[in-house]
Amino acid sequence: MHLMARESWTDERLDGLNERVDRGFREVDRRFGEVDRRFDEVDRRFEFVEERFTQMDRRFERVDQRFEQMDQRLEQVDQRLEQVVGRMESGFDRIGDRFDRIDTRFDYITEHVVRLQTVLVRSLVAILAVVVAAILAYAGAQL
C-alpha cells in the first residue's frame, strides 16, 4: 500500500482556503439575500391575499345581514298571510252560513209552493167538479 505524504499548511495555502471560505460565505449571503427577497415578495402577496379575504369577509357579513333582513321580512309576510288567511277563512265561514240560511229559506219557500200547488190543484179539481155537476144538473133539468 502506498502512503501519500501529507502536505503541510503553509500561509499561502491557509490564505487560499480562507479566500475560498470567504467567497463561499459571500455566495451563501448572496443566496440568502435572494431568498429573503423572495420571502418579502411572498409576504407582500400574502398581505394582498389577506386584504382580499378581509374584503370578502366584510362583503359576506353584509350579505349575511341582508339575508337576516330578508328572513325577518319573510317572517312578517308569513304572519300577515296567516292573518289574511284567517280572515278569509272566517269570511268564507260567514258566507257558508249565509248560504245555509238561504238554502233554509229556499226549502221553506219550496215547501210552501208545493203546498200552494196542492191547494190550487185541489181547488181546481173541486171547481171542475162543481162545474161538471152544474152542467150535468142543467142538462138533467133540461131533459
Backbone torsions as a table, in degrees:
resi	resn	phi	psi	omega
1	MET	NA	137.5	-174.6
2	HIS	-98.1	124.6	-179.9
3	LEU	-94.2	136.7	178.5
4	MET	-92.3	146.0	178.5
5	ALA	-83.6	138.9	-178.7
6	ARG	-87.6	132.8	-179.9
7	GLU	-79.6	150.0	178.1
8	SER	-90.3	154.4	-178.5
9	TRP	-85.9	110.3	178.0
10	THR	-95.8	168.5	178.6
11	ASP	-61.0	-38.1	-179.5
12	GLU	-66.0	-44.0	179.2
13	ARG	-65.3	-41.1	178.3
14	LEU	-64.6	-39.3	177.2
15	ASP	-64.1	-40.7	178.0
16	GLY	-63.1	-44.2	177.4
17	LEU	-62.7	-43.2	179.4
18	ASN	-60.4	-42.3	179.3
19	GLU	-64.4	-43.9	178.2
20	ARG	-63.5	-41.4	177.8
21	VAL	-62.8	-44.3	178.5
22	ASP	-60.7	-44.1	178.2
23	ARG	-62.3	-41.7	178.6
24	GLY	-61.3	-44.6	178.8
25	PHE	-66.3	-37.2	176.2
26	ARG	-63.0	-40.6	178.1
27	GLU	-65.1	-41.6	177.3
28	VAL	-62.6	-44.9	178.0
29	ASP	-59.8	-42.4	179.1
30	ARG	-62.7	-44.0	179.5
31	ARG	-65.4	-41.2	176.4
32	PHE	-63.4	-36.5	176.1
33	GLY	-61.5	-42.3	177.5
34	GLU	-64.3	-43.2	177.8
35	VAL	-61.5	-44.4	178.0
36	ASP	-59.7	-42.1	179.0
37	ARG	-62.2	-42.9	178.8
38	ARG	-64.6	-41.8	177.6
39	PHE	-63.5	-38.8	176.3
40	ASP	-60.1	-42.4	178.2
41	GLU	-63.8	-43.8	177.7
42	VAL	-61.9	-42.5	178.1
43	ASP	-59.8	-42.4	178.4
44	ARG	-63.0	-41.1	179.0
45	ARG	-63.9	-43.4	178.9
46	PHE	-64.0	-38.0	176.7
47	GLU	-61.6	-41.3	178.1
48	PHE	-63.4	-46.2	179.7
49	VAL	-62.9	-42.1	179.6
50	GLU	-61.9	-41.6	177.7
51	GLU	-62.7	-41.6	179.0
52	ARG	-62.8	-41.8	177.6
53	PHE	-64.6	-38.1	177.3
54	THR	-62.5	-43.6	177.3
55	GLN	-62.2	-42.2	179.3
56	MET	-64.3	-40.7	178.0
57	ASP	-59.0	-44.0	178.6
58	ARG	-61.6	-42.9	179.6
59	ARG	-63.7	-42.5	178.0
60	PHE	-63.7	-36.8	176.7
61	GLU	-61.3	-41.9	178.0
62	ARG	-65.5	-40.5	178.1
63	VAL	-63.5	-43.2	177.7
64	ASP	-59.6	-43.2	178.3
65	GLN	-61.4	-41.4	179.3
66	ARG	-64.3	-41.1	178.0
67	PHE	-63.7	-39.9	177.8
68	GLU	-62.9	-41.7	177.2
69	GLN	-62.7	-41.9	179.8
70	MET	-65.7	-38.9	177.0
71	ASP	-60.4	-44.0	178.6
72	GLN	-62.6	-43.4	179.5
73	ARG	-63.6	-41.9	179.2
74	LEU	-64.9	-36.5	176.1
75	GLU	-62.2	-43.3	177.8
76	GLN	-62.7	-42.3	178.7
77	VAL	-63.1	-42.3	177.6
78	ASP	-59.4	-44.3	179.8
79	GLN	-62.7	-43.7	179.1
80	ARG	-63.4	-42.5	179.2
81	LEU	-63.3	-39.5	177.4
82	GLU	-61.8	-40.9	177.5
83	GLN	-63.9	-44.9	-179.2
84	VAL	-63.6	-44.6	179.7
85	VAL	-62.7	-40.6	177.7
86	GLY	-61.3	-44.1	178.4
87	ARG	-66.5	-38.4	179.3
88	MET	-64.6	-43.7	178.9
89	GLU	-61.6	-42.5	177.7
90	SER	-61.5	-43.9	178.6
91	GLY	-63.4	-42.0	178.5
92	PHE	-64.8	-37.3	176.4
93	ASP	-61.5	-44.1	179.0
94	ARG	-64.3	-40.6	178.0
95	ILE	-63.7	-41.3	177.2
96	GLY	-60.3	-41.8	177.5
97	ASP	-62.0	-41.3	179.1
98	ARG	-62.9	-43.9	178.0
99	PHE	-62.9	-37.4	176.7
100	ASP	-61.6	-42.4	178.6
101	ARG	-65.9	-39.7	177.9
102	ILE	-63.9	-42.4	177.0
103	ASP	-59.2	-42.2	178.3
104	THR	-61.7	-42.8	178.8
105	ARG	-63.9	-43.9	178.2
106	PHE	-63.0	-38.7	176.5
107	ASP	-61.0	-43.4	178.9
108	TYR	-62.1	-47.2	-179.6
109	ILE	-64.3	-43.4	179.7
110	THR	-59.9	-44.7	179.4
111	GLU	-60.1	-43.3	-178.9
112	HIS	-71.3	-35.7	176.7
113	VAL	-64.6	-41.8	178.1
114	VAL	-62.0	-44.1	177.8
115	ARG	-61.8	-42.3	179.4
116	LEU	-63.5	-41.2	177.1
117	GLN	-60.6	-43.8	179.6
118	THR	-60.2	-44.8	179.5
119	VAL	-63.7	-43.8	-178.9
120	LEU	-64.4	-42.9	179.3
121	VAL	-63.6	-44.5	179.7
122	ARG	-63.9	-40.5	179.3
123	SER	-65.3	-41.6	179.2
124	LEU	-63.5	-41.2	177.4
125	VAL	-63.2	-41.5	-180.0
126	ALA	-65.3	-42.8	179.4
127	ILE	-63.8	-42.9	178.7
128	LEU	-62.8	-39.4	178.5
129	ALA	-63.6	-40.0	179.5
130	VAL	-67.8	-42.7	179.8
131	VAL	-63.4	-44.3	179.2
132	VAL	-62.8	-42.6	179.9
133	ALA	-64.8	-38.6	179.7
134	ALA	-68.0	-41.5	179.1
135	ILE	-64.8	-43.4	179.2
136	LEU	-64.4	-40.0	-179.9
137	ALA	-67.4	-42.1	178.5
138	TYR	-64.9	-43.4	179.5
139	ALA	-66.5	-37.4	178.3
140	GLY	-69.7	-30.4	179.3
141	ALA	-77.2	-26.1	179.9
142	GLN	-80.7	-20.1	-179.2
143	LEU	-87.9	NA	NA
